[in-house]
Amino acid sequence: MNLYLTLKWVHILSSVLLVGTGLGSAFYMFFTNRSGNVQAQAVVSRLVVRADWWFTTPTVFIQPATGLAMATMAGIPWSTPWLALSVALYLVAGACWLPVVWLQLRMRDMAAQAAHSHGALPPLYWRCARWWEALGYPAFVAMAIVFYLMVNKPALPF
């Protein structure tokens, strides 16, 4: 396998890990938060943080490195509209993801404390959960559009 195809394989695999981990984590955190089970919320929030560190964080760096390397190897200027828009949307998703990581850490700690003390989650947990969810939607939509752009490479009017 040549270098370009190896990069392409790594790029695709890491995109699956990036979006798949994000969507799976969001699914479990979303529904566990609605369960009212503090013990479950403590476990799931801890595992969501772990999944972000193990899977999402490495792919955040692998994606642009492999994508821009492939564009360079293919002779595609980084200013090509579909590529530039993809990079911009990737940055939008990243701008949503960074506060989500911070929110997840806070939610994990609050859920662990509530589970340990057999108490209720504080109101701050629920404010964090609302922000966590609100930031997840634009990040997911941005990544879905990036997938479309990467696959179709459309001619854009700008």
Backbone hydrogen bonds, N-H to C=O, Kabsch-Sander energy under -0.5 kcal/mol:
donor,donor_aa,acceptor,acceptor_aa,energy
6,T,2,N,-2.1
7,L,3,L,-2.8
8,K,4,Y,-2.5
9,W,5,L,-2.4
10,V,6,T,-2.5
11,H,7,L,-2.9
12,I,8,K,-2.7
13,L,9,W,-2.7
14,S,10,V,-2.8
15,S,11,H,-1.9
16,V,12,I,-2.1
17,L,13,L,-2.2
18,L,14,S,-2.7
19,V,15,S,-2.5
20,G,16,V,-2.5
21,T,17,L,-2.2
22,G,18,L,-1.8
23,L,19,V,-2.8
24,G,20,G,-2.7
25,S,21,T,-2.9
26,A,22,G,-2.4
27,F,23,L,-2.4
28,Y,24,G,-2.3
29,M,25,S,-2.7
30,F,26,A,-2.8
31,F,27,F,-2.2
32,T,28,Y,-2.3
33,N,29,M,-2.4
34,R,30,F,-0.9
35,S,32,T,-1.2
36,G,32,T,-0.7
37,N,32,T,-0.5
38,V,36,G,-0.9
41,Q,37,N,-2.4
42,A,38,V,-2.3
43,V,39,Q,-2.0
44,V,40,A,-3.1
45,S,41,Q,-2.3
46,R,42,A,-1.6
47,L,43,V,-2.2
48,V,44,V,-2.6
49,V,45,S,-2.0
50,R,46,R,-1.9
51,A,47,L,-2.7
52,D,48,V,-2.2
53,W,49,V,-2.0
54,W,50,R,-2.8
55,F,51,A,-2.8
56,T,51,A,-1.4
57,T,52,D,-3.0
59,T,55,F,-1.4
60,V,56,T,-1.9
61,F,57,T,-0.8
61,F,58,P,-0.9
62,I,58,P,-2.2
63,Q,59,T,-2.5
65,A,61,F,-1.5
66,T,62,I,-2.8
67,G,63,Q,-2.6
68,L,64,P,-2.4
69,A,65,A,-1.5
70,M,66,T,-2.4
71,A,67,G,-2.2
72,T,68,L,-2.3
73,M,69,A,-2.6
74,A,70,M,-2.2
75,G,72,T,-1.2
76,I,71,A,-2.9
80,T,77,P,-2.1
83,L,80,T,-0.6
84,A,80,T,-3.2
85,L,81,P,-2.7
86,S,82,W,-1.7
87,V,83,L,-2.5
88,A,84,A,-2.4
89,L,85,L,-2.7
90,Y,86,S,-2.3
91,L,87,V,-2.1
92,V,88,A,-1.9
93,A,89,L,-2.7
94,G,90,Y,-2.4
95,A,91,L,-2.5
96,C,92,V,-1.6
97,W,93,A,-2.3
98,L,94,G,-2.3
100,V,96,C,-1.3
101,V,97,W,-2.4
102,W,98,L,-1.6
103,L,99,P,-2.8
104,Q,100,V,-2.9
105,L,101,V,-2.1
106,R,102,W,-2.0
107,M,103,L,-3.0
108,R,104,Q,-2.9
109,D,105,L,-2.1
110,M,106,R,-2.6
111,A,107,M,-2.7
112,A,108,R,-2.4
113,Q,109,D,-2.2
114,A,110,M,-2.5
115,A,111,A,-2.6
116,H,112,A,-2.5
117,S,113,Q,-2.3
118,H,114,A,-0.6
118,H,115,A,-0.6
119,G,114,A,-2.3
125,Y,122,P,-1.1
126,W,122,P,-1.0
127,R,123,P,-1.9
128,C,124,L,-2.6
129,A,125,Y,-2.5
130,R,126,W,-2.0
131,W,127,R,-2.1
132,W,128,C,-3.1
133,E,129,A,-2.4
134,A,130,R,-2.6
135,L,131,W,-2.4
136,G,132,W,-1.2
137,Y,133,E,-1.3
139,A,135,L,-1.3
140,F,136,G,-2.5
141,V,137,Y,-2.5
142,A,138,P,-2.6
143,M,139,A,-2.1
144,A,140,F,-2.4
145,I,141,V,-2.3
146,V,142,A,-2.2
147,F,143,M,-2.4
148,Y,144,A,-2.0
149,L,145,I,-2.8
150,M,146,V,-2.8
151,V,147,F,-2.3
152,N,148,Y,-2.8
153,K,149,L,-2.4
156,L,154,P,-0.6
